[in-house]
Amino acid sequence: MTTADHAHADDSVRAVHTDAAPAAVGAYSQAVRVGGLVFVSGQLPIDPATGEFAGPGVREETAQSLRNGAAILDAAGSGVAHVVKTTVLLADIADFAVVNEVYAEVFSGGVLPARAAYQVAALPKGARVEIEFVGAVVR
């Protein structure tokens, strides 16, 4: 059995936590790792150092949500280069162009993740953006 085969043969479900991203504020994990995948909960634009939203606009909120996701992916043995799927939730779909600009700074080159983007009625704490990630575990 190769190392890659072994990683995928491990079907135990494990919670992932890092202090480099905001703690889960409810009955959920920052991420769950199973087999060769990690599923990262939707990341709000909370700066883990201050507990406050990055701001003042959707550009800064998007960058923070992406940083939070990247920190969790890294803690799980993955990383942004190994993301296979994202879901972007927006309070206002009119922000999509700005969000996409910031997103493209993180996800560029190589195989880009599959993605869905939705406008939703509201996001927790009045956020403008929330992003969830699914990544391949590589270590």
Backbone as JSON, one array per atom type, in Angstrom:
{
  "sequence": "MTTADHAHADDSVRAVHTDAAPAAVGAYSQAVRVGGLVFVSGQLPIDPATGEFAGPGVREETAQSLRNGAAILDAAGSGVAHVVKTTVLLADIADFAVVNEVYAEVFSGGVLPARAAYQVAALPKGARVEIEFVGAVVR",
  "N": [[0.84, -1.17, 0.0], [0.68, 2.14, -0.94], [1.75, 5.4, 0.29], [-0.14, 7.31, -0.45], [-2.36, 5.66, -0.96], [-2.73, 4.7, 1.61], [-3.46, 7.05, 2.98], [-5.97, 7.56, 1.9], [-7.29, 5.32, 2.7], [-7.86, 5.66, 5.33], [-10.62, 6.08, 7.0], [-11.49, 7.35, 9.26], [-13.23, 9.83, 11.05], [-12.3, 13.04, 11.75], [-12.12, 15.94, 13.74], [-10.93, 19.19, 12.93], [-8.92, 21.75, 14.19], [-7.65, 25.04, 14.58], [-5.92, 27.71, 16.09], [-5.32, 29.77, 14.48], [-7.42, 30.63, 13.04], [-10.82, 31.81, 13.34], [-12.59, 30.49, 16.16], [-15.05, 27.88, 16.14], [-18.4, 28.85, 16.59], [-20.6, 27.53, 17.38], [-22.46, 24.47, 17.28], [-20.54, 22.94, 15.67], [-17.62, 21.98, 13.76], [-14.48, 23.59, 12.98], [-13.43, 22.38, 10.76], [-13.74, 19.19, 9.15], [-12.04, 16.23, 8.77], [-11.8, 13.5, 6.65], [-10.85, 10.43, 5.31], [-9.29, 11.14, 2.31], [-10.02, 13.8, 2.2], [-10.82, 17.15, 3.27], [-13.26, 19.03, 4.86], [-14.14, 22.23, 5.13], [-15.79, 24.37, 7.29], [-18.07, 27.1, 6.59], [-16.45, 30.18, 6.31], [-16.47, 33.11, 8.02], [-15.64, 36.64, 7.81], [-13.96, 37.07, 10.09], [-11.38, 38.39, 12.01], [-9.05, 36.49, 13.61], [-7.34, 37.47, 15.55], [-8.51, 39.73, 16.65], [-11.2, 39.25, 16.88], [-13.05, 40.62, 15.52], [-14.78, 41.75, 12.51], [-12.96, 41.93, 9.47], [-12.35, 44.84, 7.57], [-12.94, 47.92, 5.79], [-14.75, 47.06, 3.86], [-16.27, 44.8, 1.38], [-14.15, 43.72, -0.04], [-12.0, 43.5, 1.82], [-13.26, 41.86, 3.67], [-13.6, 39.53, 2.16], [-10.93, 38.78, 1.68], [-10.16, 38.19, 4.32], [-11.87, 36.04, 4.97], [-10.88, 34.17, 3.18], [-8.22, 33.94, 4.13], [-8.75, 32.82, 6.64], [-9.87, 30.35, 5.9], [-7.66, 29.26, 4.55], [-5.84, 28.93, 6.66], [-7.09, 26.96, 8.18], [-7.25, 24.87, 6.33], [-4.51, 24.36, 6.03], [-3.88, 23.47, 8.62], [-5.2, 21.09, 8.53], [-3.73, 19.49, 6.89], [-3.83, 20.08, 4.24], [-4.25, 22.63, 1.82], [-4.48, 25.8, 0.07], [-3.76, 25.3, -2.56], [-4.7, 22.81, -2.97], [-7.4, 22.77, -2.95], [-10.55, 21.63, -3.93], [-13.17, 22.36, -4.25], [-15.25, 25.15, -3.73], [-17.65, 27.12, -1.95], [-19.28, 30.1, -2.23], [-20.89, 32.45, -0.37], [-22.94, 35.21, -0.58], [-24.08, 38.33, 0.68], [-24.98, 40.21, -1.03], [-25.31, 39.9, -4.36], [-24.31, 41.7, -6.13], [-21.81, 42.29, -5.23], [-20.2, 40.39, -6.32], [-18.24, 40.69, -8.4], [-16.1, 42.09, -7.17], [-15.5, 40.34, -5.08], [-14.72, 38.13, -6.61], [-12.36, 39.13, -7.78], [-10.58, 39.28, -5.56], [-10.65, 36.62, -4.76], [-9.5, 35.42, -7.02], [-6.87, 36.17, -6.68], [-5.97, 34.41, -4.79], [-6.66, 31.87, -5.74], [-5.2, 30.9, -8.41], [-3.84, 29.84, -11.48], [-2.69, 26.47, -12.2], [-4.92, 23.77, -11.34], [-8.0, 25.06, -11.03], [-10.35, 25.41, -8.35], [-13.6, 23.84, -8.36], [-16.61, 25.78, -8.19], [-19.34, 27.34, -6.52], [-21.54, 30.1, -6.31], [-23.64, 32.08, -4.39], [-26.31, 34.38, -3.75], [-27.58, 35.16, -0.64], [-30.23, 35.5, 1.8], [-29.36, 36.58, 4.22], [-26.35, 36.72, 6.2], [-24.52, 35.27, 8.97], [-24.02, 37.48, 11.73], [-24.14, 39.74, 10.18], [-22.35, 39.65, 8.08], [-20.8, 40.21, 4.85], [-19.83, 38.3, 3.2], [-19.25, 34.78, 3.05], [-17.28, 31.89, 3.01], [-16.91, 28.52, 2.09], [-14.91, 25.52, 2.01], [-13.62, 22.66, 0.27], [-11.05, 20.42, 0.46], [-8.26, 18.51, -0.8], [-6.45, 16.2, 1.12], [-3.04, 16.23, 1.66], [-0.93, 15.7, 3.26]],
  "CA": [[0.0, 0.0, 0.0], [1.46, 3.36, -1.0], [1.35, 6.43, 1.24], [-1.39, 7.91, -0.93], [-3.41, 4.69, -0.71], [-2.96, 4.66, 3.04], [-4.18, 8.26, 3.38], [-7.36, 7.43, 1.49], [-7.9, 4.18, 3.38], [-8.22, 6.1, 6.68], [-11.96, 6.65, 6.96], [-11.88, 7.92, 10.54], [-13.69, 11.21, 10.96], [-11.58, 13.81, 12.76], [-12.3, 17.39, 13.75], [-9.72, 19.98, 12.75], [-8.99, 23.06, 14.85], [-6.45, 25.85, 14.66], [-6.11, 29.03, 16.67], [-5.02, 30.75, 13.43], [-8.7, 31.0, 12.45], [-11.82, 31.97, 14.4], [-13.17, 29.27, 16.71], [-16.45, 27.61, 15.82], [-19.24, 29.5, 17.59], [-21.82, 26.73, 17.53], [-22.3, 23.01, 17.32], [-19.87, 22.49, 14.45], [-16.16, 22.03, 13.78], [-13.88, 24.44, 11.94], [-13.35, 21.49, 9.61], [-13.76, 17.75, 9.41], [-11.17, 15.5, 7.85], [-12.14, 12.09, 6.51], [-10.18, 9.9, 4.13], [-8.38, 12.07, 1.64], [-10.65, 15.11, 2.04], [-11.13, 17.99, 4.42], [-14.43, 19.87, 4.63], [-14.0, 23.4, 5.99], [-17.03, 25.12, 7.5], [-18.09, 28.44, 6.04], [-15.61, 31.1, 7.05], [-16.83, 34.52, 8.05], [-14.44, 37.48, 7.75], [-13.54, 37.44, 11.44], [-9.95, 38.36, 12.27], [-8.92, 35.73, 14.85], [-6.57, 38.24, 16.53], [-9.34, 40.76, 17.28], [-12.58, 38.81, 17.02], [-13.88, 41.57, 14.75], [-14.73, 41.63, 11.06], [-12.04, 42.73, 8.67], [-13.17, 45.83, 6.88], [-14.35, 48.27, 5.95], [-15.61, 46.65, 2.75], [-16.35, 43.4, 0.99], [-12.81, 43.28, -0.47], [-11.27, 43.09, 3.01], [-13.97, 40.72, 4.24], [-13.29, 38.35, 1.34], [-9.54, 38.41, 1.95], [-10.09, 37.56, 5.64], [-12.51, 34.73, 4.88], [-9.92, 33.3, 2.48], [-7.12, 33.67, 5.07], [-9.24, 31.89, 7.66], [-9.96, 29.03, 5.27], [-6.3, 28.77, 4.28], [-5.23, 28.5, 7.93], [-7.72, 25.69, 8.56], [-6.79, 23.87, 5.36], [-3.13, 24.04, 6.38], [-3.92, 22.67, 9.85], [-5.77, 19.78, 8.2], [-2.86, 18.74, 5.98], [-4.18, 20.45, 2.87], [-3.79, 23.98, 1.5], [-5.29, 26.39, -1.0], [-3.4, 24.68, -3.85], [-5.33, 21.5, -3.03], [-8.85, 22.94, -2.82], [-11.25, 21.08, -5.09], [-14.5, 22.95, -4.35], [-15.61, 26.21, -2.79], [-18.98, 27.72, -2.04], [-19.21, 31.49, -1.82], [-22.2, 32.99, -0.02], [-22.89, 36.67, -0.61], [-25.27, 39.05, 1.11], [-25.41, 40.98, -2.19], [-24.64, 39.35, -5.55], [-23.63, 42.82, -6.8], [-20.42, 42.27, -4.76], [-19.52, 39.24, -6.9], [-17.05, 41.07, -9.18], [-15.03, 42.42, -6.23], [-15.15, 39.08, -4.41], [-14.01, 37.31, -7.59], [-11.0, 39.68, -7.91], [-9.8, 38.86, -4.4], [-10.62, 35.16, -4.86], [-8.56, 35.07, -8.08], [-5.51, 36.38, -6.16], [-5.63, 33.22, -4.02], [-6.81, 30.72, -6.62], [-4.75, 31.25, -9.76], [-2.92, 28.84, -12.02], [-2.98, 25.09, -11.85], [-6.32, 23.38, -11.45], [-8.82, 25.92, -10.19], [-11.42, 24.62, -7.74], [-14.99, 24.03, -8.77], [-17.15, 26.8, -7.3], [-20.7, 27.85, -6.64], [-21.71, 31.37, -5.59], [-25.06, 32.36, -4.19], [-26.77, 35.45, -2.88], [-28.45, 34.63, 0.41], [-31.01, 36.55, 2.45], [-28.52, 37.19, 5.26], [-25.26, 35.91, 6.71], [-24.35, 35.51, 10.4], [-23.36, 38.68, 12.24], [-24.17, 40.81, 9.19], [-21.24, 39.54, 7.13], [-21.11, 40.37, 3.43], [-19.35, 37.12, 2.49], [-18.85, 33.58, 3.79], [-16.73, 30.95, 2.03], [-16.56, 27.18, 2.58], [-13.89, 24.88, 1.18], [-13.33, 21.22, 0.33], [-9.7, 20.26, -0.04], [-7.6, 17.2, -0.76], [-5.42, 16.08, 2.14], [-1.81, 15.84, 1.0], [0.09, 15.35, 4.27]],
  "C": [[0.89, 1.24, 0.0], [0.98, 4.35, 0.06], [0.02, 7.05, 0.83], [-2.56, 6.96, -0.7], [-3.76, 4.65, 0.77], [-3.77, 5.88, 3.5], [-5.66, 8.15, 3.04], [-8.06, 6.27, 2.18], [-8.35, 4.55, 4.79], [-9.57, 6.81, 6.62], [-12.41, 7.21, 8.3], [-12.24, 9.4, 10.33], [-13.04, 11.98, 12.1], [-11.88, 15.3, 12.62], [-10.94, 18.05, 13.59], [-9.94, 21.32, 13.45], [-7.64, 23.73, 14.79], [-6.81, 27.19, 15.28], [-5.83, 30.14, 15.65], [-6.27, 31.18, 12.67], [-9.72, 31.12, 13.58], [-12.36, 30.61, 14.85], [-14.6, 29.11, 16.22], [-17.31, 28.19, 16.94], [-20.56, 28.76, 17.79], [-21.48, 25.26, 17.57], [-21.75, 22.5, 16.0], [-18.37, 22.61, 14.64], [-15.68, 23.05, 12.75], [-13.8, 23.65, 10.64], [-13.44, 20.06, 10.09], [-12.93, 17.08, 8.32], [-11.6, 14.04, 7.85], [-11.51, 11.59, 5.22], [-9.21, 10.92, 3.57], [-8.95, 13.47, 1.46], [-10.8, 15.83, 3.36], [-12.25, 18.94, 4.01], [-14.38, 21.02, 5.63], [-15.34, 24.13, 6.07], [-16.92, 26.5, 6.89], [-17.33, 29.4, 6.93], [-16.11, 32.54, 6.89], [-15.54, 35.35, 8.06], [-13.96, 37.96, 9.11], [-12.03, 37.32, 11.56], [-9.75, 37.64, 13.6], [-8.16, 36.49, 15.94], [-7.45, 39.22, 17.3], [-10.75, 40.29, 17.58], [-13.56, 39.68, 16.26], [-13.79, 41.27, 13.26], [-13.6, 42.47, 10.5], [-12.91, 43.75, 7.93], [-12.31, 46.94, 6.35], [-15.28, 47.69, 4.88], [-15.55, 45.17, 2.44], [-15.0, 42.87, 0.51], [-12.02, 42.74, 0.72], [-11.93, 41.89, 3.68], [-13.63, 39.44, 3.47], [-11.88, 37.86, 1.62], [-9.43, 37.7, 3.3], [-10.73, 36.19, 5.64], [-11.57, 33.73, 4.21], [-8.73, 32.96, 3.37], [-7.54, 32.66, 6.13], [-9.32, 30.47, 7.09], [-8.59, 28.43, 5.01], [-5.64, 28.25, 5.54], [-5.8, 27.14, 8.35], [-7.28, 24.57, 7.62], [-5.37, 23.42, 5.7], [-3.09, 23.15, 7.62], [-4.42, 21.25, 9.59], [-4.88, 18.94, 7.29], [-3.18, 18.98, 4.53], [-3.57, 21.82, 2.58], [-4.58, 24.51, 0.33], [-4.97, 25.78, -2.37], [-4.1, 23.34, -4.04], [-6.85, 21.57, -2.84], [-9.51, 22.44, -4.1], [-12.62, 21.71, -5.3], [-14.65, 24.05, -3.33], [-17.07, 26.58, -2.99], [-18.86, 29.11, -1.46], [-20.63, 31.98, -1.58], [-22.07, 34.5, 0.11], [-24.19, 37.28, -0.11], [-25.85, 39.84, -0.07], [-24.63, 40.49, -3.41], [-23.94, 40.45, -6.35], [-22.16, 42.9, -6.37], [-19.59, 41.2, -5.45], [-18.23, 39.63, -7.64], [-15.87, 41.36, -8.25], [-14.56, 41.15, -5.52], [-14.33, 38.21, -5.35], [-12.58, 37.81, -7.8], [-10.1, 39.18, -6.79], [-9.6, 37.34, -4.43], [-9.56, 34.73, -5.87], [-7.11, 35.32, -7.67], [-5.04, 35.15, -5.39], [-5.64, 31.98, -4.9], [-6.47, 31.14, -8.04], [-3.75, 30.2, -10.22], [-3.29, 27.44, -11.56], [-4.43, 24.73, -12.1], [-7.12, 24.24, -10.48], [-9.95, 25.09, -9.59], [-12.76, 24.84, -8.43], [-15.59, 25.02, -7.76], [-18.62, 27.04, -7.57], [-20.74, 29.15, -5.84], [-23.19, 31.69, -5.55], [-25.25, 33.66, -3.44], [-27.73, 34.81, -1.89], [-29.16, 35.79, 1.1], [-30.2, 37.29, 3.5], [-27.45, 36.2, 5.66], [-25.1, 36.21, 8.2], [-23.59, 36.8, 10.69], [-23.32, 39.82, 11.24], [-23.01, 40.78, 8.2], [-21.73, 39.77, 5.7], [-20.75, 39.12, 2.63], [-19.03, 36.01, 3.48], [-18.4, 32.57, 2.74], [-16.45, 29.62, 2.72], [-15.68, 26.51, 1.54], [-13.93, 23.37, 1.35], [-11.94, 21.06, -0.29], [-9.22, 18.83, 0.03], [-6.52, 17.25, 0.32], [-4.17, 15.54, 1.47], [-0.7, 15.47, 1.97], [-0.57, 15.03, 5.58]]
}
